[in-house]
Amino acid sequence: MAVHLVEEDIRPNGVGGSGGARVLATNIYIPVGEGWKLFGHHASLPMVKRDRSPNHLQMH
């Protein structure tokens, strides 16, 4: 079994711009034959917005 915790960027029709959503997801895979099969998936919106500014770690 393999578990992946990922951040997904969901956009309408796969294009950039506004209207998208960022979700946190858990994907669970099980080995099947020579490959892997998605066994479980759960996604939810994050509790807080992620600060991507260059100074977000700076303390004053």
N, CA, C and O atoms as CSV, one atom per row, in Angstrom:
chain,resi,resn,atom,element,x,y,z
A,1,MET,N,N,0.847,-1.166,0.000
A,1,MET,CA,C,0.000,0.000,0.000
A,1,MET,C,C,0.897,1.235,0.000
A,1,MET,O,O,1.965,1.250,0.613
A,2,ALA,N,N,0.435,2.270,-0.704
A,2,ALA,CA,C,1.139,3.550,-0.729
A,2,ALA,C,C,0.121,4.653,-0.472
A,2,ALA,O,O,-0.994,4.617,-0.993
A,3,VAL,N,N,0.516,5.634,0.337
A,3,VAL,CA,C,-0.350,6.765,0.650
A,3,VAL,C,C,0.356,8.043,0.221
A,3,VAL,O,O,1.492,8.298,0.619
A,4,HIS,N,N,-0.318,8.838,-0.586
A,4,HIS,CA,C,0.229,10.122,-1.030
A,4,HIS,C,C,-0.633,11.247,-0.482
A,4,HIS,O,O,-1.853,11.237,-0.651
A,5,LEU,N,N,-0.007,12.213,0.172
A,5,LEU,CA,C,-0.676,13.441,0.621
A,5,LEU,C,C,-0.248,14.532,-0.344
A,5,LEU,O,O,0.936,14.854,-0.439
A,6,VAL,N,N,-1.210,15.100,-1.060
A,6,VAL,CA,C,-0.874,16.049,-2.120
A,6,VAL,C,C,-1.713,17.313,-2.022
A,6,VAL,O,O,-2.767,17.337,-1.385
A,7,GLU,N,N,-1.222,18.356,-2.665
A,7,GLU,CA,C,-1.954,19.613,-2.815
A,7,GLU,C,C,-2.349,19.702,-4.285
A,7,GLU,O,O,-1.484,19.732,-5.161
A,8,GLU,N,N,-3.649,19.743,-4.559
A,8,GLU,CA,C,-4.138,19.773,-5.933
A,8,GLU,C,C,-4.670,21.159,-6.272
A,8,GLU,O,O,-5.306,21.812,-5.444
A,9,ASP,N,N,-4.407,21.596,-7.488
A,9,ASP,CA,C,-4.889,22.880,-7.981
A,9,ASP,C,C,-5.950,22.575,-9.027
A,9,ASP,O,O,-5.623,22.187,-10.148
A,10,ILE,N,N,-7.221,22.748,-8.669
A,10,ILE,CA,C,-8.338,22.395,-9.528
A,10,ILE,C,C,-8.784,23.636,-10.304
A,10,ILE,O,O,-9.070,24.674,-9.707
A,11,ARG,N,N,-8.842,23.530,-11.628
A,11,ARG,CA,C,-9.240,24.651,-12.481
A,11,ARG,C,C,-10.293,24.179,-13.478
A,11,ARG,O,O,-10.227,23.048,-13.960
A,12,PRO,N,N,-11.269,25.042,-13.791
A,12,PRO,CA,C,-12.269,24.674,-14.791
A,12,PRO,C,C,-11.612,24.444,-16.154
A,12,PRO,O,O,-10.828,25.275,-16.612
A,13,ASN,N,N,-11.922,23.344,-16.786
A,13,ASN,CA,C,-11.394,23.000,-18.117
A,13,ASN,C,C,-9.873,22.963,-18.164
A,13,ASN,O,O,-9.294,23.012,-19.250
A,14,GLY,N,N,-9.203,22.878,-16.998
A,14,GLY,CA,C,-7.757,22.770,-16.961
A,14,GLY,C,C,-7.006,24.019,-17.365
A,14,GLY,O,O,-5.814,23.941,-17.660
A,15,VAL,N,N,-7.662,25.174,-17.389
A,15,VAL,CA,C,-7.002,26.415,-17.811
A,15,VAL,C,C,-6.677,27.277,-16.602
A,15,VAL,O,O,-7.249,27.091,-15.528
A,16,GLY,N,N,-5.763,28.215,-16.776
A,16,GLY,CA,C,-5.393,29.129,-15.704
A,16,GLY,C,C,-6.444,30.203,-15.503
A,16,GLY,O,O,-7.497,30.190,-16.139
A,17,GLY,N,N,-6.145,31.122,-14.619
A,17,GLY,CA,C,-7.064,32.227,-14.347
A,17,GLY,C,C,-7.839,31.993,-13.067
A,17,GLY,O,O,-7.529,31.087,-12.294
A,18,SER,N,N,-8.852,32.823,-12.851
A,18,SER,CA,C,-9.631,32.730,-11.618
A,18,SER,C,C,-10.661,31.613,-11.721
A,18,SER,O,O,-10.881,31.045,-12.790
A,19,GLY,N,N,-11.277,31.315,-10.601
A,19,GLY,CA,C,-12.318,30.302,-10.572
A,19,GLY,C,C,-11.835,28.942,-10.130
A,19,GLY,O,O,-12.626,28.002,-10.054
A,20,GLY,N,N,-10.565,28.817,-9.841
A,20,GLY,CA,C,-10.016,27.541,-9.412
A,20,GLY,C,C,-10.076,27.378,-7.907
A,20,GLY,O,O,-10.467,28.290,-7.179
A,21,ALA,N,N,-9.682,26.203,-7.457
A,21,ALA,CA,C,-9.650,25.922,-6.025
A,21,ALA,C,C,-8.433,25.068,-5.709
A,21,ALA,O,O,-8.049,24.199,-6.491
A,22,ARG,N,N,-7.841,25.321,-4.570
A,22,ARG,CA,C,-6.720,24.512,-4.094
A,22,ARG,C,C,-7.265,23.587,-3.012
A,22,ARG,O,O,-7.914,24.040,-2.069
A,23,VAL,N,N,-6.998,22.289,-3.151
A,23,VAL,CA,C,-7.485,21.314,-2.174
A,23,VAL,C,C,-6.334,20.455,-1.677
A,23,VAL,O,O,-5.339,20.264,-2.377
A,24,LEU,N,N,-6.478,19.943,-0.474
A,24,LEU,CA,C,-5.542,18.975,0.085
A,24,LEU,C,C,-6.165,17.601,-0.102
A,24,LEU,O,O,-7.332,17.394,0.232
A,25,ALA,N,N,-5.392,16.663,-0.633
A,25,ALA,CA,C,-5.953,15.355,-0.953
A,25,ALA,C,C,-5.076,14.234,-0.400
A,25,ALA,O,O,-3.861,14.372,-0.259
A,26,THR,N,N,-5.734,13.132,-0.095
A,26,THR,CA,C,-5.071,11.898,0.298
A,26,THR,C,C,-5.450,10.839,-0.726
A,26,THR,O,O,-6.633,10.575,-0.941
A,27,ASN,N,N,-4.452,10.234,-1.356
A,27,ASN,CA,C,-4.668,9.167,-2.326
A,27,ASN,C,C,-4.047,7.883,-1.776
A,27,ASN,O,O,-2.900,7.884,-1.330
A,28,ILE,N,N,-4.804,6.799,-1.809
A,28,ILE,CA,C,-4.328,5.510,-1.322
A,28,ILE,C,C,-4.288,4.545,-2.499
A,28,ILE,O,O,-5.278,4.383,-3.213
A,29,TYR,N,N,-3.132,3.904,-2.700
A,29,TYR,CA,C,-2.930,2.967,-3.797
A,29,TYR,C,C,-2.611,1.585,-3.250
A,29,TYR,O,O,-1.980,1.451,-2.202
A,30,ILE,N,N,-3.057,0.554,-3.974
A,30,ILE,CA,C,-2.707,-0.822,-3.618
A,30,ILE,C,C,-2.029,-1.462,-4.826
A,30,ILE,O,O,-2.364,-1.165,-5.973
A,31,PRO,N,N,-1.066,-2.350,-4.549
A,31,PRO,CA,C,-0.405,-3.027,-5.673
A,31,PRO,C,C,-1.348,-4.047,-6.316
A,31,PRO,O,O,-2.012,-4.821,-5.627
A,32,VAL,N,N,-1.389,-4.029,-7.644
A,32,VAL,CA,C,-2.210,-4.975,-8.405
A,32,VAL,C,C,-1.371,-5.468,-9.579
A,32,VAL,O,O,-1.011,-4.689,-10.461
A,33,GLY,N,N,-1.069,-6.728,-9.587
A,33,GLY,CA,C,-0.243,-7.284,-10.662
A,33,GLY,C,C,1.088,-6.572,-10.750
A,33,GLY,O,O,1.842,-6.530,-9.778
A,34,GLU,N,N,1.380,-6.008,-11.916
A,34,GLU,CA,C,2.638,-5.289,-12.158
A,34,GLU,C,C,2.509,-3.788,-11.926
A,34,GLU,O,O,3.452,-3.046,-12.198
A,35,GLY,N,N,1.358,-3.323,-11.429
A,35,GLY,CA,C,1.172,-1.884,-11.262
A,35,GLY,C,C,0.452,-1.549,-9.966
A,35,GLY,O,O,0.467,-2.323,-9.009
A,36,TRP,N,N,-0.174,-0.386,-9.955
A,36,TRP,CA,C,-0.876,0.120,-8.782
A,36,TRP,C,C,-2.293,0.528,-9.170
A,36,TRP,O,O,-2.540,0.940,-10.303
A,37,LYS,N,N,-3.215,0.411,-8.230
A,37,LYS,CA,C,-4.598,0.811,-8.449
A,37,LYS,C,C,-5.005,1.791,-7.357
A,37,LYS,O,O,-4.717,1.578,-6.179
A,38,LEU,N,N,-5.681,2.873,-7.761
A,38,LEU,CA,C,-6.182,3.837,-6.788
A,38,LEU,C,C,-7.286,3.168,-5.981
A,38,LEU,O,O,-8.306,2.755,-6.534
A,39,PHE,N,N,-7.080,3.063,-4.683
A,39,PHE,CA,C,-8.016,2.383,-3.795
A,39,PHE,C,C,-8.931,3.368,-3.076
A,39,PHE,O,O,-10.105,3.077,-2.847
A,40,GLY,N,N,-8.391,4.539,-2.721
A,40,GLY,CA,C,-9.186,5.530,-2.001
A,40,GLY,C,C,-8.687,6.932,-2.283
A,40,GLY,O,O,-7.502,7.150,-2.532
A,41,HIS,N,N,-9.619,7.886,-2.238
A,41,HIS,CA,C,-9.275,9.295,-2.476
A,41,HIS,C,C,-10.174,10.155,-1.597
A,41,HIS,O,O,-11.381,9.930,-1.510
A,42,HIS,N,N,-9.563,11.147,-0.947
A,42,HIS,CA,C,-10.331,12.119,-0.167
A,42,HIS,C,C,-9.689,13.477,-0.368
A,42,HIS,O,O,-8.464,13.599,-0.341
A,43,ALA,N,N,-10.516,14.508,-0.572
A,43,ALA,CA,C,-10.003,15.870,-0.746
A,43,ALA,C,C,-10.876,16.846,0.023
A,43,ALA,O,O,-12.086,16.658,0.152
A,44,SER,N,N,-10.234,17.898,0.535
A,44,SER,CA,C,-10.978,18.948,1.233
A,44,SER,C,C,-10.230,20.263,1.088
A,44,SER,O,O,-9.035,20.290,0.795
A,45,LEU,N,N,-10.957,21.351,1.298
A,45,LEU,CA,C,-10.352,22.673,1.231
A,45,LEU,C,C,-9.453,22.896,2.439
A,45,LEU,O,O,-9.792,22.455,3.538
A,46,PRO,N,N,-8.314,23.570,2.267
A,46,PRO,CA,C,-7.450,23.871,3.411
A,46,PRO,C,C,-8.143,24.848,4.367
A,46,PRO,O,O,-9.021,25.610,3.963
A,47,MET,N,N,-7.739,24.812,5.623
A,47,MET,CA,C,-8.345,25.672,6.635
A,47,MET,C,C,-7.896,27.128,6.518
A,47,MET,O,O,-8.647,28.031,6.885
A,48,VAL,N,N,-6.690,27.369,6.015
A,48,VAL,CA,C,-6.162,28.731,5.887
A,48,VAL,C,C,-5.572,28.911,4.495
A,48,VAL,O,O,-5.218,27.942,3.824
A,49,LYS,N,N,-5.473,30.172,4.074
A,49,LYS,CA,C,-4.831,30.459,2.806
A,49,LYS,C,C,-3.327,30.334,2.966
A,49,LYS,O,O,-2.780,30.663,4.019
A,50,ARG,N,N,-2.664,29.864,1.933
A,50,ARG,CA,C,-1.216,29.718,1.933
A,50,ARG,C,C,-0.590,31.028,1.470
A,50,ARG,O,O,-0.934,31.540,0.405
A,51,ASP,N,N,0.332,31.572,2.272
A,51,ASP,CA,C,1.000,32.828,1.942
A,51,ASP,C,C,2.198,32.524,1.044
A,51,ASP,O,O,3.147,31.871,1.476
A,52,ARG,N,N,2.155,32.991,-0.188
A,52,ARG,CA,C,3.233,32.739,-1.142
A,52,ARG,C,C,4.138,33.950,-1.329
A,52,ARG,O,O,4.990,33.945,-2.218
A,53,SER,N,N,3.972,34.992,-0.507
A,53,SER,CA,C,4.819,36.171,-0.653
A,53,SER,C,C,6.237,35.854,-0.185
A,53,SER,O,O,6.427,35.006,0.687
A,54,PRO,N,N,7.230,36.529,-0.759
A,54,PRO,CA,C,8.630,36.222,-0.400
A,54,PRO,C,C,8.974,36.560,1.047
A,54,PRO,O,O,9.958,36.037,1.569
A,55,ASN,N,N,8.200,37.411,1.710
A,55,ASN,CA,C,8.529,37.831,3.083
A,55,ASN,C,C,7.682,37.122,4.130
A,55,ASN,O,O,7.656,37.554,5.283
A,56,HIS,N,N,6.986,36.041,3.765
A,56,HIS,CA,C,6.062,35.426,4.722
A,56,HIS,C,C,6.766,34.770,5.917
A,56,HIS,O,O,6.119,34.498,6.928
A,57,LEU,N,N,8.059,34.514,5.825
A,57,LEU,CA,C,8.789,33.930,6.949
A,57,LEU,C,C,9.542,34.963,7.764
A,57,LEU,O,O,10.155,34.618,8.775
A,58,GLN,N,N,9.511,36.203,7.355
A,58,GLN,CA,C,10.257,37.264,8.032
A,58,GLN,C,C,9.515,37.691,9.293
A,58,GLN,O,O,8.310,37.940,9.267
A,59,MET,N,N,10.254,37.772,10.395
A,59,MET,CA,C,9.671,38.227,11.655
A,59,MET,C,C,10.072,39.665,11.902
A,59,MET,O,O,11.192,40.060,11.578
A,60,HIS,N,N,9.160,40.466,12.480
A,60,HIS,CA,C,9.438,41.884,12.748
A,60,HIS,C,C,9.511,42.123,14.233
A,60,HIS,O,O,9.736,43.253,14.666
